[in-house]
Each structure stands twice: as structure tokens, then as C-alpha cells.
Amino acid sequence: MSRTQLSIPVGLLVENVLTSGEPKEVIIECLQRRDYSRLLPLVKESAMDFDERLQTADDIGDDWEKAIRQGYEFKFLHINGLKRLLDFRFDRKMDRDYVQDELSLKHIRLTPQEIELLQSLIGRQWIVQAEETEVAAEGRTESESSSHIPVRIQLKFP
């Protein structure tokens, strides 16, 4: 079964509404009714224009409902979209949790499950690889070091 593919605006809408913590069916119902009052106080980025992004989904045929229910992958994702995805989905921020090196992001500490999820979302274009580095382990507790793996994300075809 092929995964639902979403454009950047619609994929980031999905990621933002998922940060609300509300059940998937509640999120879908709110978006279908275009009544965001329940979601806006809970999402990470309340200034996002939900109407505009839902209209984009309608215009280009992105199935955001299926994506929320069953998962998805990005059709294309530029580096700034990738950084927003890391913030929405994993609460990882640039300069606090990782560094950018041209078109790569380095020293991102993720669990094996997070790595698998991230690769499923961005794998058409980006590769997530474990890093061999001592720097990433500094200042971490033993439990953080054992459960989180430092990774690098880079374009598959630079």
C-alpha cells in the first residue's frame, strides 16, 4: 500500500494540528467543520492559517484526512520545512538541539522509534544516518545516551 503524499503546506498543517494532543477523529472533525476554536489554544503554532492550508489541500488534492488517520510522507521538503517538522513532531530546535551545516542537519538526538518515523516522513528526499561522534554524548545522562542516538539528516541527491 502506498503512503499518502502531502505537499509542504498541508503536511505542516497536519503536524501542527497533531501537536494539539487531541484524538485524530476530533482533529479531523474540527478541520472538516472549519471550527478551530478547540485546536488553536493547544497547537504549537496558533498563527498558522488553517483555512488557507485546507484550501491548498482541496486545490491540489492532498488527502489530509487519510494522512492524519494512516500517516503520510512529504512529496518534497526543503531544509526549512524539515526544521519546522523537527520542531512540530519531535520538539527539536535549531541551535538548541542540532546544528545546520549547509544542506545537512547534525547532532540531532532521536530514539530509534523517532528515527524510523522521521525516515518514513522524509525518506523520498532525505536520509537519516547515525553519527559517529563523541561531541553529541557530552553533557548527557547515561539514560539519555543509551535511548537517544545522534543522527545527521542530509539530502539523498545533493
N, C-alpha and C positions, 0 to 999 in steps of 0.2 A: 504494500500500500504506500503510495507516495504521500509525502508530508505536504500540508498546506503551505504555500509560499506567500509571504507578505512583503509589501513594499516597506521602506523605512518609516514613513509617517504612520502607517497602520500598525506595523509591528511595535513601534514605540508607544502607540496608544494602548495596545494590548498589555505591554509591560507596565505602563503607568497604572492602568486600572487594576492589574493584579496586585500592585503594591497596597491596595486598599485593605487586603486581607479578607474581603467579603467572599462568600461562596461563588463559584463560577456562574451558576444559574442566576444569582442575584445580580451580578455584574452584567450579564447578558440582558436580563430584563430591563435594567436601568438604561443601558445603551439603546435597546430597541425602542423604549418609550421616549428616549432623549430627555430623560429626567435624571440629572446628575447630582441632585441635592444630597443623596445618601453617600455618593462616592467622593465628591470633591473635598470634604473635610479630612478624608482618610488617605488620599493618594499622595504620592511623593511630589508630583508636580501639578498643583491645582490650577496653574495658569494655562495649562495646555488647552487648546481649542478642540474639544471633543467633537463638536458639530462638524468642523472643517475636516477633521480626520475621518469621521464616518462618511462624509460626502466623498472624500477621496476614495475610500473603500468601495462605495457604490459605483463611482465613476470608472474605476479600473477593475472591478470585480474581485477584490480581495475578500475572502470569506473569513472575517474576523470572528464570527461565532464559532465556526469549526476550529479555528486556531485556539480560541480560549478553551474549548472543550477537550481537544485532542493534541494540542501542540502544533508547532509550525517551525518553519525556517525562513530566514530572510532571503529574498531573491538576490539582493545586493546590499552591502553595508559598508559605508565609508568609515574612516577611523573615528570621526566624531560621533557617528551613530553607535559604533562599538563602545566608545567610552560611556555614552548615555545608557546603553544596555547593561554594562557592568554596574553602573550606579543603580538602575532600577531593579535588576534581578538579584544582584549579589551585594549591594551596598558597598561597592569598591570605588574609590575616588582617586583621580589622578593626583600625584604628588603626595598623597597620604598613603595609598595602598599599592601604587605602582608608578613606574616612570615610562615616558614615551621616548623612543629612540627612532626618529624618522617615522616610518610606517609600521613600527612594531611597538607593542606594549610589553614591559618586562617586570619581573618580580611580583607578579600577581599571585597571592596565596589563596588557593582554592582546594576544596575537598575533592576526592575522586568523583563523587556524585555531581558536584558543581562543574567539574571539568567535562564530564560526559554530557551534561545538559547544555553547557556552553557550546561544545563542539556540534551538538545537534542543531543549535540555533544558527550558527555562523559557518558551518563546515563547507558550504558551497564555495566560499571565498577565502576563509581564514583557517589557519592551522594553530592548534593549541598544543604546545610541547612543554614537557617538564624541563626545568632549567637545572643545570649543574652549577650551583653557586653556594658559597659559604655566606655571602652578604645577606641573603634573604633569611637565613636562620638566626642572625644576630638579634638579640632582644626578645626572642620568643620563648614562651614556656615550653616544657617538654611535650605537653599535650597538644599545643598548637603546632609544634614542629612535626609531630607524628601524624596528625589528621589533615594538615594543610600542606599542599605541595606547591612550591614556587613554579609558576609557568610563564611562558612567553607566548604571545599571540602575534603572528605575522601573516602577511599575505601569502597565499599559496603561489601566486604568479606575480612577483613584483615587476 
